[in-house]
Amino acid sequence: MPRIQSVFQILILFGCAFPAISLGQDVHHWEAVIEDGSIWRYWVPNAEPPEAWKNPGFYDAAWPIGPSGFGYSDGDDATTVPATP
């Protein structure tokens, strides 16, 4: 039982320290972790990506580069990605 009481105490303290999180209040603004226009390498899917693409140190020099805001020509893209088959 002491363990359950400890969990409840932590939840109560967390709720007091961070009321917006515990009450589920609406978000009225967005803060991006990545700045608009930051430069990225991207992959145009025409087959499965190489298995190693998710590993640290993957050599992506053959991939295209463009500013963030990727899309398919819908008018709000900084980098237009070509349509794939």
C-alpha positions in Angstrom: 0.0 0.0 0.0 2.8 2.5 0.6 3.8 2.3 -3.0 0.3 3.3 -4.2 0.3 6.2 -1.7 3.6 7.3 -3.1 2.3 7.3 -6.6 -0.7 9.3 -5.6 1.5 11.8 -3.8 3.7 12.2 -6.9 0.6 12.7 -9.1 -0.7 15.3 -6.7 2.6 17.2 -6.5 3.0 17.0 -10.3 -0.5 18.4 -10.7 0.3 21.3 -8.4 3.6 22.0 -10.2 2.2 21.7 -13.7 -1.5 22.6 -13.6 -1.8 23.1 -17.4 -0.6 19.6 -18.1 -2.6 17.9 -15.4 -5.8 19.7 -16.2 -5.5 19.1 -20.0 -6.0 22.7 -20.9 -6.1 23.7 -24.6 -2.9 24.8 -26.4 -3.3 28.3 -27.8 0.1 28.5 -29.5 2.7 26.3 -31.1 6.4 26.3 -30.6 8.4 24.5 -33.2 11.5 22.6 -32.1 12.9 23.0 -35.6 13.0 26.5 -37.1 11.2 27.2 -40.4 13.5 27.0 -43.3 16.1 24.8 -41.6 18.0 22.7 -44.1 17.3 18.9 -44.3 18.2 16.0 -46.4 15.2 14.0 -47.6 14.5 10.8 -49.5 12.1 10.6 -52.4 10.4 7.2 -51.9 10.5 5.0 -55.0 11.5 1.9 -53.1 12.3 0.9 -49.5 15.0 3.1 -48.0 18.3 1.5 -47.2 18.1 -0.6 -44.0 20.8 1.5 -42.4 19.1 4.9 -42.9 18.0 5.0 -39.3 21.4 4.3 -37.8 23.7 7.1 -36.5 26.3 7.9 -39.0 24.3 6.9 -42.0 25.9 8.5 -45.1 23.1 10.5 -46.7 25.1 12.6 -49.1 23.3 11.2 -52.1 19.9 12.4 -50.8 18.6 15.8 -51.9 18.8 18.9 -49.7 16.1 21.5 -49.1 14.6 23.8 -46.5 12.0 22.5 -44.1 8.4 22.7 -45.3 8.2 19.7 -47.5 5.2 18.9 -49.7 3.7 18.1 -53.1 3.1 21.5 -54.7 0.1 22.5 -52.7 1.2 26.1 -52.5 2.8 26.2 -49.0 6.0 24.2 -49.5 9.5 25.5 -49.2 10.7 22.3 -50.8 8.5 20.5 -53.4 9.0 16.8 -53.3 8.4 15.1 -56.7 5.4 12.8 -57.0 6.3 9.1 -56.8 4.9 6.2 -58.8 
